[in-house]
Each structure stands twice: as C-alpha cells, then as structure tokens.
Amino acid sequence: MRNTPNINWQQIRSLAERWDWNGTDRMGRAVTVTGHNPPKDAKGKRQHPFFIKYITKSGHVEQGMVITCKVTSTARHQRMVKFVESGQVRIINDLLVMQIDGFRVVAG
C-alpha cells in the first residue's frame, strides 16, 4: 500500500491560495517567488495552479489542475475554482476534496 501524506481538510487553504510573482534574490538575480501574500508592488503576480481531486454533489469524482478564483463562503467552506485547461468555473466544497497536490485530505 502506498504511503500518501495526509492533511486535515482545514489546511486546504495553505495549498489552494498560493501566488507566484517575479522577485530578486540576495544577489540581485531574477527569480520566481511562491508564497501566500505577494507584495503590492510585485510584478508578474499570478495564482499558482494546483492539482485537485474531489467529489461533486452528484457523487462523481472529478480531477484536474485548477486555480482558486475566490473563497465564496467561509462558513460553508466553499471556494470557486477555475480549471486551467478548459476554463470551466466550479464551486467546490472543502469537505468533499479527496486529494490536493499529492496530499490525501482527511475529513475529521
């Protein structure tokens, strides 16, 4: 049996709301920085895509590379995501996420 790292469903935010932006290292070389809060004056800001596998309300399993558009309801644990390849926009419930970026999500 494969040993997959587990995370709690409440930790999805740390993987789903990441940004990439252009910056410089200590030597002055241009680098791409990944983090959660890009500076206001950062150039080339874009959301970091991630792989997600989740269960729909009808019970089907869907998966793909997505970016988070916005968190629609923090009380209902829902976020709006956009599939990178097709451009489809979906609302996903955090409790129904099975896997995110290689981490198995456990509810409970």
RAQUI-V249254 format. One record per run of one state. SS is the DSSP state (alpha for helix, beta for strand, coil for the rest). FROM is the first residue (numbers start at 1). TO is the last residue. If there is no record, write none. Layout:
# RAQUI-V249254
ss=(SS & SS)
from=(FROM & FROM)
to=(TO & TO)
This chain:
# RAQUI-V249254
ss=(coil & beta & alpha & coil & beta & coil & beta & coil & beta & coil & beta & coil & beta & coil & beta & coil & beta & alpha & beta & coil & beta & coil)
from=(1 & 6 & 9 & 17 & 19 & 25 & 30 & 36 & 43 & 48 & 50 & 56 & 61 & 74 & 78 & 84 & 89 & 94 & 97 & 101 & 103 & 107)
to=(5 & 8 & 16 & 18 & 24 & 29 & 35 & 42 & 47 & 49 & 55 & 60 & 73 & 77 & 83 & 88 & 93 & 96 & 100 & 102 & 106 & 108)
